[in-house]
Amino acid sequence: MTLSQRIVIALIKPLAKIFVSWKVKGTENVPLDGPLVVVANHVHLIDPILLSVSFPRWINFMAKRELFSRPFLSIIMRWARAFPVHRQGASKQRREALQHAKRILSQGSVLGMFPEGRRSREGKLLMGKAGAAVIAAKMDTPLLPVGITGTDKLKGISWLWKRPNIVIHIGQPFELPSTDGRLNRSQMKLLTNLMMGEIAALLPWENRGGYQNHGD
């Protein structure tokens, strides 16, 4: 983590606690070195910020390309070491994002991904996409699941004085079966379900969406 990143986190943490009742569970589960893929559910734009200030290591997020189209926001994203992915882009563009993700992991750093592929504004876990699971399996890299609850209450202006309860629940790191070569659809679905099940287990039953049979 760079000095500027440490300074920004030190400033954001107390600011966040002013406006939300924010709690982090499972910090002891974060490996302090080595490559890691952090996977979390995604409800609100603030999710990556809260994840960043909840972790003892810097997270390099894969983010949608549209966030890099605005000059000021693009500067912030690149400072934060986020990198773009074209969700509907050509195969070449998707390969570039994949190669960037692999470089992050090969350097022993932390990659952050939201495997639902978009925000679930109602707070219910959406069906996952295979990208994060495939990257982790092919790179033999552990996944660290995170369940975020409460950010669905950040609507309108009233939340500024209501201080909604937000929980960042960090689970145990786990590894998917290692794989080589091209995966077929059923293999990708299996890996994705294993990954999403670990995230679902960290959420209340009513927030697990199509993964309510996972966890407790």
Biotite code that builds the C-alpha atoms (Angstrom):
import biotite.structure as struc

atoms = struc.array([
    struc.Atom([0.000, 0.000, 0.000], chain_id="A", res_id=1, res_name="MET", atom_name="CA", element="C"),
    struc.Atom([1.434, 3.375, -1.005], chain_id="A", res_id=2, res_name="THR", atom_name="CA", element="C"),
    struc.Atom([1.740, 6.347, 1.341], chain_id="A", res_id=3, res_name="LEU", atom_name="CA", element="C"),
    struc.Atom([-1.025, 8.255, -0.468], chain_id="A", res_id=4, res_name="SER", atom_name="CA", element="C"),
    struc.Atom([-3.330, 5.243, -0.206], chain_id="A", res_id=5, res_name="GLN", atom_name="CA", element="C"),
    struc.Atom([-2.668, 4.974, 3.538], chain_id="A", res_id=6, res_name="ARG", atom_name="CA", element="C"),
    struc.Atom([-3.419, 8.669, 3.978], chain_id="A", res_id=7, res_name="ILE", atom_name="CA", element="C"),
    struc.Atom([-6.698, 8.456, 2.027], chain_id="A", res_id=8, res_name="VAL", atom_name="CA", element="C"),
    struc.Atom([-7.850, 5.414, 4.007], chain_id="A", res_id=9, res_name="ILE", atom_name="CA", element="C"),
    struc.Atom([-6.958, 7.147, 7.282], chain_id="A", res_id=10, res_name="ALA", atom_name="CA", element="C"),
    struc.Atom([-9.152, 10.082, 6.225], chain_id="A", res_id=11, res_name="LEU", atom_name="CA", element="C"),
    struc.Atom([-12.097, 8.061, 4.908], chain_id="A", res_id=12, res_name="ILE", atom_name="CA", element="C"),
    struc.Atom([-12.441, 5.687, 7.890], chain_id="A", res_id=13, res_name="LYS", atom_name="CA", element="C"),
    struc.Atom([-13.539, 8.259, 10.501], chain_id="A", res_id=14, res_name="PRO", atom_name="CA", element="C"),
    struc.Atom([-15.667, 10.058, 7.897], chain_id="A", res_id=15, res_name="LEU", atom_name="CA", element="C"),
    struc.Atom([-17.547, 6.843, 7.098], chain_id="A", res_id=16, res_name="ALA", atom_name="CA", element="C"),
    struc.Atom([-18.220, 6.209, 10.782], chain_id="A", res_id=17, res_name="LYS", atom_name="CA", element="C"),
    struc.Atom([-19.882, 9.607, 11.092], chain_id="A", res_id=18, res_name="ILE", atom_name="CA", element="C"),
    struc.Atom([-22.594, 8.772, 8.558], chain_id="A", res_id=19, res_name="PHE", atom_name="CA", element="C"),
    struc.Atom([-23.075, 5.004, 8.961], chain_id="A", res_id=20, res_name="VAL", atom_name="CA", element="C"),
    struc.Atom([-23.013, 2.452, 11.741], chain_id="A", res_id=21, res_name="SER", atom_name="CA", element="C"),
    struc.Atom([-20.279, 0.406, 10.120], chain_id="A", res_id=22, res_name="TRP", atom_name="CA", element="C"),
    struc.Atom([-18.900, -2.889, 11.379], chain_id="A", res_id=23, res_name="LYS", atom_name="CA", element="C"),
    struc.Atom([-16.291, -5.259, 9.947], chain_id="A", res_id=24, res_name="VAL", atom_name="CA", element="C"),
    struc.Atom([-16.335, -8.948, 10.856], chain_id="A", res_id=25, res_name="LYS", atom_name="CA", element="C"),
    struc.Atom([-13.618, -11.475, 10.032], chain_id="A", res_id=26, res_name="GLY", atom_name="CA", element="C"),
    struc.Atom([-10.619, -9.190, 9.407], chain_id="A", res_id=27, res_name="THR", atom_name="CA", element="C"),
    struc.Atom([-8.438, -11.949, 10.833], chain_id="A", res_id=28, res_name="GLU", atom_name="CA", element="C"),
    struc.Atom([-9.355, -14.085, 7.789], chain_id="A", res_id=29, res_name="ASN", atom_name="CA", element="C"),
    struc.Atom([-7.447, -11.841, 5.352], chain_id="A", res_id=30, res_name="VAL", atom_name="CA", element="C"),
    struc.Atom([-4.081, -13.367, 4.334], chain_id="A", res_id=31, res_name="PRO", atom_name="CA", element="C"),
    struc.Atom([-1.467, -10.656, 4.772], chain_id="A", res_id=32, res_name="LEU", atom_name="CA", element="C"),
    struc.Atom([0.622, -11.703, 1.776], chain_id="A", res_id=33, res_name="ASP", atom_name="CA", element="C"),
    struc.Atom([0.364, -13.624, -1.464], chain_id="A", res_id=34, res_name="GLY", atom_name="CA", element="C"),
    struc.Atom([-2.098, -13.352, -4.358], chain_id="A", res_id=35, res_name="PRO", atom_name="CA", element="C"),
    struc.Atom([-5.769, -13.196, -3.474], chain_id="A", res_id=36, res_name="LEU", atom_name="CA", element="C"),
    struc.Atom([-9.091, -12.713, -5.276], chain_id="A", res_id=37, res_name="VAL", atom_name="CA", element="C"),
    struc.Atom([-11.656, -10.854, -3.158], chain_id="A", res_id=38, res_name="VAL", atom_name="CA", element="C"),
    struc.Atom([-15.237, -11.535, -4.287], chain_id="A", res_id=39, res_name="VAL", atom_name="CA", element="C"),
    struc.Atom([-18.231, -9.708, -2.816], chain_id="A", res_id=40, res_name="ALA", atom_name="CA", element="C"),
    struc.Atom([-21.866, -9.001, -3.481], chain_id="A", res_id=41, res_name="ASN", atom_name="CA", element="C"),
    struc.Atom([-22.553, -5.551, -4.913], chain_id="A", res_id=42, res_name="HIS", atom_name="CA", element="C"),
    struc.Atom([-25.419, -3.323, -3.818], chain_id="A", res_id=43, res_name="VAL", atom_name="CA", element="C"),
    struc.Atom([-24.229, 0.314, -3.851], chain_id="A", res_id=44, res_name="HIS", atom_name="CA", element="C"),
    struc.Atom([-21.532, 2.481, -5.427], chain_id="A", res_id=45, res_name="LEU", atom_name="CA", element="C"),
    struc.Atom([-19.987, 2.874, -1.986], chain_id="A", res_id=46, res_name="ILE", atom_name="CA", element="C"),
    struc.Atom([-19.247, -0.873, -1.692], chain_id="A", res_id=47, res_name="ASP", atom_name="CA", element="C"),
    struc.Atom([-15.683, -0.765, -3.115], chain_id="A", res_id=48, res_name="PRO", atom_name="CA", element="C"),
    struc.Atom([-14.842, 2.208, -0.882], chain_id="A", res_id=49, res_name="ILE", atom_name="CA", element="C"),
    struc.Atom([-16.032, 0.408, 2.240], chain_id="A", res_id=50, res_name="LEU", atom_name="CA", element="C"),
    struc.Atom([-14.181, -2.740, 1.206], chain_id="A", res_id=51, res_name="LEU", atom_name="CA", element="C"),
    struc.Atom([-10.978, -0.760, 0.687], chain_id="A", res_id=52, res_name="SER", atom_name="CA", element="C"),
    struc.Atom([-11.076, 0.798, 4.148], chain_id="A", res_id=53, res_name="VAL", atom_name="CA", element="C"),
    struc.Atom([-12.053, -2.528, 5.753], chain_id="A", res_id=54, res_name="SER", atom_name="CA", element="C"),
    struc.Atom([-9.035, -4.458, 4.484], chain_id="A", res_id=55, res_name="PHE", atom_name="CA", element="C"),
    struc.Atom([-5.427, -4.433, 5.702], chain_id="A", res_id=56, res_name="PRO", atom_name="CA", element="C"),
    struc.Atom([-4.252, -4.765, 2.073], chain_id="A", res_id=57, res_name="ARG", atom_name="CA", element="C"),
    struc.Atom([-4.932, -2.646, -0.999], chain_id="A", res_id=58, res_name="TRP", atom_name="CA", element="C"),
    struc.Atom([-7.536, -4.086, -3.366], chain_id="A", res_id=59, res_name="ILE", atom_name="CA", element="C"),
    struc.Atom([-7.122, -3.605, -7.122], chain_id="A", res_id=60, res_name="ASN", atom_name="CA", element="C"),
    struc.Atom([-10.672, -3.609, -8.467], chain_id="A", res_id=61, res_name="PHE", atom_name="CA", element="C"),
    struc.Atom([-11.884, -4.674, -11.877], chain_id="A", res_id=62, res_name="MET", atom_name="CA", element="C"),
    struc.Atom([-14.513, -2.059, -12.794], chain_id="A", res_id=63, res_name="ALA", atom_name="CA", element="C"),
    struc.Atom([-16.880, -1.430, -15.674], chain_id="A", res_id=64, res_name="LYS", atom_name="CA", element="C"),
    struc.Atom([-15.464, 0.628, -18.531], chain_id="A", res_id=65, res_name="ARG", atom_name="CA", element="C"),
    struc.Atom([-18.106, 3.356, -18.189], chain_id="A", res_id=66, res_name="GLU", atom_name="CA", element="C"),
    struc.Atom([-16.554, 4.547, -14.911], chain_id="A", res_id=67, res_name="LEU", atom_name="CA", element="C"),
    struc.Atom([-13.407, 5.514, -16.808], chain_id="A", res_id=68, res_name="PHE", atom_name="CA", element="C"),
    struc.Atom([-15.229, 7.703, -19.340], chain_id="A", res_id=69, res_name="SER", atom_name="CA", element="C"),
    struc.Atom([-15.506, 10.721, -17.017], chain_id="A", res_id=70, res_name="ARG", atom_name="CA", element="C"),
    struc.Atom([-12.191, 12.607, -16.643], chain_id="A", res_id=71, res_name="PRO", atom_name="CA", element="C"),
    struc.Atom([-12.252, 13.296, -12.884], chain_id="A", res_id=72, res_name="PHE", atom_name="CA", element="C"),
    struc.Atom([-13.582, 9.859, -11.955], chain_id="A", res_id=73, res_name="LEU", atom_name="CA", element="C"),
    struc.Atom([-11.086, 8.259, -14.321], chain_id="A", res_id=74, res_name="SER", atom_name="CA", element="C"),
    struc.Atom([-8.214, 9.937, -12.466], chain_id="A", res_id=75, res_name="ILE", atom_name="CA", element="C"),
    struc.Atom([-9.487, 8.572, -9.154], chain_id="A", res_id=76, res_name="ILE", atom_name="CA", element="C"),
    struc.Atom([-9.999, 5.069, -10.575], chain_id="A", res_id=77, res_name="MET", atom_name="CA", element="C"),
    struc.Atom([-6.512, 4.915, -12.006], chain_id="A", res_id=78, res_name="ARG", atom_name="CA", element="C"),
    struc.Atom([-4.963, 6.286, -8.816], chain_id="A", res_id=79, res_name="TRP", atom_name="CA", element="C"),
    struc.Atom([-6.779, 3.500, -6.965], chain_id="A", res_id=80, res_name="ALA", atom_name="CA", element="C"),
    struc.Atom([-5.232, 1.005, -9.446], chain_id="A", res_id=81, res_name="ARG", atom_name="CA", element="C"),
    struc.Atom([-8.637, -0.060, -10.699], chain_id="A", res_id=82, res_name="ALA", atom_name="CA", element="C"),
    struc.Atom([-8.742, -1.255, -14.291], chain_id="A", res_id=83, res_name="PHE", atom_name="CA", element="C"),
    struc.Atom([-11.562, -1.374, -16.833], chain_id="A", res_id=84, res_name="PRO", atom_name="CA", element="C"),
    struc.Atom([-13.452, -4.291, -18.297], chain_id="A", res_id=85, res_name="VAL", atom_name="CA", element="C"),
    struc.Atom([-15.812, -4.016, -21.266], chain_id="A", res_id=86, res_name="HIS", atom_name="CA", element="C"),
    struc.Atom([-18.841, -6.003, -20.146], chain_id="A", res_id=87, res_name="ARG", atom_name="CA", element="C"),
    struc.Atom([-20.195, -6.146, -23.710], chain_id="A", res_id=88, res_name="GLN", atom_name="CA", element="C"),
    struc.Atom([-16.861, -5.650, -25.425], chain_id="A", res_id=89, res_name="GLY", atom_name="CA", element="C"),
    struc.Atom([-15.082, -7.695, -28.057], chain_id="A", res_id=90, res_name="ALA", atom_name="CA", element="C"),
    struc.Atom([-13.153, -10.794, -27.078], chain_id="A", res_id=91, res_name="SER", atom_name="CA", element="C"),
    struc.Atom([-9.882, -8.854, -27.441], chain_id="A", res_id=92, res_name="LYS", atom_name="CA", element="C"),
    struc.Atom([-10.993, -6.324, -24.826], chain_id="A", res_id=93, res_name="GLN", atom_name="CA", element="C"),
    struc.Atom([-12.080, -9.049, -22.433], chain_id="A", res_id=94, res_name="ARG", atom_name="CA", element="C"),
    struc.Atom([-8.744, -10.803, -22.902], chain_id="A", res_id=95, res_name="ARG", atom_name="CA", element="C"),
    struc.Atom([-6.907, -7.576, -22.053], chain_id="A", res_id=96, res_name="GLU", atom_name="CA", element="C"),
    struc.Atom([-8.834, -7.293, -18.781], chain_id="A", res_id=97, res_name="ALA", atom_name="CA", element="C"),
    struc.Atom([-8.087, -10.947, -18.037], chain_id="A", res_id=98, res_name="LEU", atom_name="CA", element="C"),
    struc.Atom([-4.375, -10.444, -18.666], chain_id="A", res_id=99, res_name="GLN", atom_name="CA", element="C"),
    struc.Atom([-4.367, -7.397, -16.389], chain_id="A", res_id=100, res_name="HIS", atom_name="CA", element="C"),
    struc.Atom([-6.036, -9.430, -13.644], chain_id="A", res_id=101, res_name="ALA", atom_name="CA", element="C"),
    struc.Atom([-3.461, -12.186, -14.032], chain_id="A", res_id=102, res_name="LYS", atom_name="CA", element="C"),
    struc.Atom([-0.602, -9.659, -13.791], chain_id="A", res_id=103, res_name="ARG", atom_name="CA", element="C"),
    struc.Atom([-1.985, -8.372, -10.495], chain_id="A", res_id=104, res_name="ILE", atom_name="CA", element="C"),
    struc.Atom([-2.103, -11.883, -9.071], chain_id="A", res_id=105, res_name="LEU", atom_name="CA", element="C"),
    struc.Atom([1.319, -12.862, -10.441], chain_id="A", res_id=106, res_name="SER", atom_name="CA", element="C"),
    struc.Atom([2.729, -9.896, -8.490], chain_id="A", res_id=107, res_name="GLN", atom_name="CA", element="C"),
    struc.Atom([1.264, -11.299, -5.271], chain_id="A", res_id=108, res_name="GLY", atom_name="CA", element="C"),
    struc.Atom([-1.343, -8.537, -5.011], chain_id="A", res_id=109, res_name="SER", atom_name="CA", element="C"),
    struc.Atom([-5.079, -8.502, -4.293], chain_id="A", res_id=110, res_name="VAL", atom_name="CA", element="C"),
    struc.Atom([-7.677, -8.506, -7.067], chain_id="A", res_id=111, res_name="LEU", atom_name="CA", element="C"),
    struc.Atom([-11.206, -7.344, -6.248], chain_id="A", res_id=112, res_name="GLY", atom_name="CA", element="C"),
    struc.Atom([-14.258, -8.421, -8.261], chain_id="A", res_id=113, res_name="MET", atom_name="CA", element="C"),
    struc.Atom([-18.036, -8.268, -7.931], chain_id="A", res_id=114, res_name="PHE", atom_name="CA", element="C"),
    struc.Atom([-19.085, -11.527, -9.630], chain_id="A", res_id=115, res_name="PRO", atom_name="CA", element="C"),
    struc.Atom([-22.741, -10.529, -10.006], chain_id="A", res_id=116, res_name="GLU", atom_name="CA", element="C"),
    struc.Atom([-21.536, -8.194, -12.775], chain_id="A", res_id=117, res_name="GLY", atom_name="CA", element="C"),
    struc.Atom([-23.792, -5.325, -11.686], chain_id="A", res_id=118, res_name="ARG", atom_name="CA", element="C"),
    struc.Atom([-25.394, -3.827, -8.601], chain_id="A", res_id=119, res_name="ARG", atom_name="CA", element="C"),
    struc.Atom([-28.371, -5.506, -6.956], chain_id="A", res_id=120, res_name="SER", atom_name="CA", element="C"),
    struc.Atom([-30.259, -2.431, -5.794], chain_id="A", res_id=121, res_name="ARG", atom_name="CA", element="C"),
    struc.Atom([-32.629, -4.451, -3.601], chain_id="A", res_id=122, res_name="GLU", atom_name="CA", element="C"),
    struc.Atom([-29.785, -6.149, -1.749], chain_id="A", res_id=123, res_name="GLY", atom_name="CA", element="C"),
    struc.Atom([-30.599, -9.687, -2.938], chain_id="A", res_id=124, res_name="LYS", atom_name="CA", element="C"),
    struc.Atom([-27.713, -11.706, -4.368], chain_id="A", res_id=125, res_name="LEU", atom_name="CA", element="C"),
    struc.Atom([-27.921, -11.990, -8.150], chain_id="A", res_id=126, res_name="LEU", atom_name="CA", element="C"),
    struc.Atom([-26.772, -15.010, -10.128], chain_id="A", res_id=127, res_name="MET", atom_name="CA", element="C"),
    struc.Atom([-23.000, -14.932, -10.478], chain_id="A", res_id=128, res_name="GLY", atom_name="CA", element="C"),
    struc.Atom([-20.840, -14.741, -13.573], chain_id="A", res_id=129, res_name="LYS", atom_name="CA", element="C"),
    struc.Atom([-17.900, -17.083, -14.040], chain_id="A", res_id=130, res_name="ALA", atom_name="CA", element="C"),
    struc.Atom([-15.037, -14.605, -14.516], chain_id="A", res_id=131, res_name="GLY", atom_name="CA", element="C"),
    struc.Atom([-13.648, -14.424, -10.964], chain_id="A", res_id=132, res_name="ALA", atom_name="CA", element="C"),
    struc.Atom([-13.990, -18.176, -10.418], chain_id="A", res_id=133, res_name="ALA", atom_name="CA", element="C"),
    struc.Atom([-12.216, -19.008, -13.685], chain_id="A", res_id=134, res_name="VAL", atom_name="CA", element="C"),
    struc.Atom([-9.366, -16.575, -12.967], chain_id="A", res_id=135, res_name="ILE", atom_name="CA", element="C"),
    struc.Atom([-8.856, -17.996, -9.475], chain_id="A", res_id=136, res_name="ALA", atom_name="CA", element="C"),
    struc.Atom([-8.979, -21.611, -10.689], chain_id="A", res_id=137, res_name="ALA", atom_name="CA", element="C"),
    struc.Atom([-6.565, -21.065, -13.559], chain_id="A", res_id=138, res_name="LYS", atom_name="CA", element="C"),
    struc.Atom([-4.131, -19.060, -11.397], chain_id="A", res_id=139, res_name="MET", atom_name="CA", element="C"),
    struc.Atom([-4.386, -21.463, -8.416], chain_id="A", res_id=140, res_name="ASP", atom_name="CA", element="C"),
    struc.Atom([-5.247, -18.444, -6.281], chain_id="A", res_id=141, res_name="THR", atom_name="CA", element="C"),
    struc.Atom([-7.406, -18.489, -3.150], chain_id="A", res_id=142, res_name="PRO", atom_name="CA", element="C"),
    struc.Atom([-10.704, -16.638, -3.139], chain_id="A", res_id=143, res_name="LEU", atom_name="CA", element="C"),
    struc.Atom([-11.817, -14.547, -0.183], chain_id="A", res_id=144, res_name="LEU", atom_name="CA", element="C"),
    struc.Atom([-15.621, -14.158, 0.021], chain_id="A", res_id=145, res_name="PRO", atom_name="CA", element="C"),
    struc.Atom([-17.220, -11.033, 1.486], chain_id="A", res_id=146, res_name="VAL", atom_name="CA", element="C"),
    struc.Atom([-20.861, -10.400, 2.301], chain_id="A", res_id=147, res_name="GLY", atom_name="CA", element="C"),
    struc.Atom([-22.001, -6.763, 2.391], chain_id="A", res_id=148, res_name="ILE", atom_name="CA", element="C"),
    struc.Atom([-25.292, -5.880, 4.061], chain_id="A", res_id=149, res_name="THR", atom_name="CA", element="C"),
    struc.Atom([-26.932, -2.546, 4.769], chain_id="A", res_id=150, res_name="GLY", atom_name="CA", element="C"),
    struc.Atom([-25.750, -0.458, 1.822], chain_id="A", res_id=151, res_name="THR", atom_name="CA", element="C"),
    struc.Atom([-29.152, -0.967, 0.181], chain_id="A", res_id=152, res_name="ASP", atom_name="CA", element="C"),
    struc.Atom([-30.425, 1.515, 2.812], chain_id="A", res_id=153, res_name="LYS", atom_name="CA", element="C"),
    struc.Atom([-28.288, 4.318, 1.355], chain_id="A", res_id=154, res_name="LEU", atom_name="CA", element="C"),
    struc.Atom([-31.067, 5.865, -0.709], chain_id="A", res_id=155, res_name="LYS", atom_name="CA", element="C"),
    struc.Atom([-32.126, 9.479, -0.996], chain_id="A", res_id=156, res_name="GLY", atom_name="CA", element="C"),
    struc.Atom([-30.779, 11.918, 1.616], chain_id="A", res_id=157, res_name="ILE", atom_name="CA", element="C"),
    struc.Atom([-32.386, 10.658, 4.823], chain_id="A", res_id=158, res_name="SER", atom_name="CA", element="C"),
    struc.Atom([-29.693, 8.018, 5.414], chain_id="A", res_id=159, res_name="TRP", atom_name="CA", element="C"),
    struc.Atom([-27.275, 10.854, 6.310], chain_id="A", res_id=160, res_name="LEU", atom_name="CA", element="C"),
    struc.Atom([-28.991, 11.257, 9.701], chain_id="A", res_id=161, res_name="TRP", atom_name="CA", element="C"),
    struc.Atom([-30.454, 7.759, 10.082], chain_id="A", res_id=162, res_name="LYS", atom_name="CA", element="C"),
    struc.Atom([-26.979, 6.120, 10.153], chain_id="A", res_id=163, res_name="ARG", atom_name="CA", element="C"),
    struc.Atom([-27.998, 2.727, 8.688], chain_id="A", res_id=164, res_name="PRO", atom_name="CA", element="C"),
    struc.Atom([-26.260, -0.397, 9.964], chain_id="A", res_id=165, res_name="ASN", atom_name="CA", element="C"),
    struc.Atom([-23.693, -1.702, 7.483], chain_id="A", res_id=166, res_name="ILE", atom_name="CA", element="C"),
    struc.Atom([-21.777, -4.945, 7.939], chain_id="A", res_id=167, res_name="VAL", atom_name="CA", element="C"),
    struc.Atom([-18.730, -6.077, 5.961], chain_id="A", res_id=168, res_name="ILE", atom_name="CA", element="C"),
    struc.Atom([-18.513, -9.809, 6.711], chain_id="A", res_id=169, res_name="HIS", atom_name="CA", element="C"),
    struc.Atom([-15.215, -11.354, 5.571], chain_id="A", res_id=170, res_name="ILE", atom_name="CA", element="C"),
    struc.Atom([-15.259, -15.119, 5.276], chain_id="A", res_id=171, res_name="GLY", atom_name="CA", element="C"),
    struc.Atom([-12.562, -17.774, 5.204], chain_id="A", res_id=172, res_name="GLN", atom_name="CA", element="C"),
    struc.Atom([-10.302, -17.988, 2.136], chain_id="A", res_id=173, res_name="PRO", atom_name="CA", element="C"),
    struc.Atom([-10.941, -21.058, -0.004], chain_id="A", res_id=174, res_name="PHE", atom_name="CA", element="C"),
    struc.Atom([-9.642, -22.592, -3.209], chain_id="A", res_id=175, res_name="GLU", atom_name="CA", element="C"),
    struc.Atom([-11.518, -23.896, -6.203], chain_id="A", res_id=176, res_name="LEU", atom_name="CA", element="C"),
    struc.Atom([-10.437, -27.054, -8.024], chain_id="A", res_id=177, res_name="PRO", atom_name="CA", element="C"),
    struc.Atom([-7.415, -26.275, -10.182], chain_id="A", res_id=178, res_name="SER", atom_name="CA", element="C"),
    struc.Atom([-8.042, -26.466, -13.901], chain_id="A", res_id=179, res_name="THR", atom_name="CA", element="C"),
    struc.Atom([-6.117, -26.324, -17.173], chain_id="A", res_id=180, res_name="ASP", atom_name="CA", element="C"),
    struc.Atom([-7.284, -25.715, -20.693], chain_id="A", res_id=181, res_name="GLY", atom_name="CA", element="C"),
    struc.Atom([-10.655, -24.489, -21.876], chain_id="A", res_id=182, res_name="ARG", atom_name="CA", element="C"),
    struc.Atom([-13.596, -24.975, -19.530], chain_id="A", res_id=183, res_name="LEU", atom_name="CA", element="C"),
    struc.Atom([-16.975, -26.116, -20.762], chain_id="A", res_id=184, res_name="ASN", atom_name="CA", element="C"),
    struc.Atom([-20.225, -24.502, -19.632], chain_id="A", res_id=185, res_name="ARG", atom_name="CA", element="C"),
    struc.Atom([-21.001, -27.044, -16.918], chain_id="A", res_id=186, res_name="SER", atom_name="CA", element="C"),
    struc.Atom([-17.516, -26.704, -15.399], chain_id="A", res_id=187, res_name="GLN", atom_name="CA", element="C"),
    struc.Atom([-17.817, -22.914, -15.300], chain_id="A", res_id=188, res_name="MET", atom_name="CA", element="C"),
    struc.Atom([-21.254, -23.176, -13.720], chain_id="A", res_id=189, res_name="LYS", atom_name="CA", element="C"),
    struc.Atom([-19.932, -25.511, -11.027], chain_id="A", res_id=190, res_name="LEU", atom_name="CA", element="C"),
    struc.Atom([-17.028, -23.187, -10.162], chain_id="A", res_id=191, res_name="LEU", atom_name="CA", element="C"),
    struc.Atom([-19.347, -20.172, -10.147], chain_id="A", res_id=192, res_name="THR", atom_name="CA", element="C"),
    struc.Atom([-21.862, -21.856, -7.852], chain_id="A", res_id=193, res_name="ASN", atom_name="CA", element="C"),
    struc.Atom([-19.110, -22.864, -5.428], chain_id="A", res_id=194, res_name="LEU", atom_name="CA", element="C"),
    struc.Atom([-17.898, -19.260, -5.303], chain_id="A", res_id=195, res_name="MET", atom_name="CA", element="C"),
    struc.Atom([-21.340, -17.676, -4.989], chain_id="A", res_id=196, res_name="MET", atom_name="CA", element="C"),
    struc.Atom([-22.318, -20.158, -2.301], chain_id="A", res_id=197, res_name="GLY", atom_name="CA", element="C"),
    struc.Atom([-19.440, -18.924, -0.133], chain_id="A", res_id=198, res_name="GLU", atom_name="CA", element="C"),
    struc.Atom([-20.616, -15.323, -0.546], chain_id="A", res_id=199, res_name="ILE", atom_name="CA", element="C"),
    struc.Atom([-24.236, -16.278, 0.155], chain_id="A", res_id=200, res_name="ALA", atom_name="CA", element="C"),
    struc.Atom([-23.230, -17.982, 3.409], chain_id="A", res_id=201, res_name="ALA", atom_name="CA", element="C"),
    struc.Atom([-22.076, -14.586, 4.713], chain_id="A", res_id=202, res_name="LEU", atom_name="CA", element="C"),
    struc.Atom([-25.413, -12.902, 4.035], chain_id="A", res_id=203, res_name="LEU", atom_name="CA", element="C"),
    struc.Atom([-28.729, -13.092, 5.898], chain_id="A", res_id=204, res_name="PRO", atom_name="CA", element="C"),
    struc.Atom([-31.050, -15.706, 4.420], chain_id="A", res_id=205, res_name="TRP", atom_name="CA", element="C"),
    struc.Atom([-33.348, -13.069, 2.912], chain_id="A", res_id=206, res_name="GLU", atom_name="CA", element="C"),
    struc.Atom([-30.442, -11.501, 0.992], chain_id="A", res_id=207, res_name="ASN", atom_name="CA", element="C"),
    struc.Atom([-29.156, -14.704, -0.630], chain_id="A", res_id=208, res_name="ARG", atom_name="CA", element="C"),
    struc.Atom([-31.374, -14.484, -3.689], chain_id="A", res_id=209, res_name="GLY", atom_name="CA", element="C"),
    struc.Atom([-31.082, -17.619, -5.809], chain_id="A", res_id=210, res_name="GLY", atom_name="CA", element="C"),
    struc.Atom([-28.503, -19.054, -3.397], chain_id="A", res_id=211, res_name="TYR", atom_name="CA", element="C"),
    struc.Atom([-30.773, -19.428, -0.367], chain_id="A", res_id=212, res_name="GLN", atom_name="CA", element="C"),
    struc.Atom([-29.938, -23.119, -0.085], chain_id="A", res_id=213, res_name="ASN", atom_name="CA", element="C"),
    struc.Atom([-26.313, -22.221, 0.741], chain_id="A", res_id=214, res_name="HIS", atom_name="CA", element="C"),
    struc.Atom([-24.979, -21.449, 4.184], chain_id="A", res_id=215, res_name="GLY", atom_name="CA", element="C"),
    struc.Atom([-26.904, -22.189, 7.373], chain_id="A", res_id=216, res_name="ASP", atom_name="CA", element="C"),
])
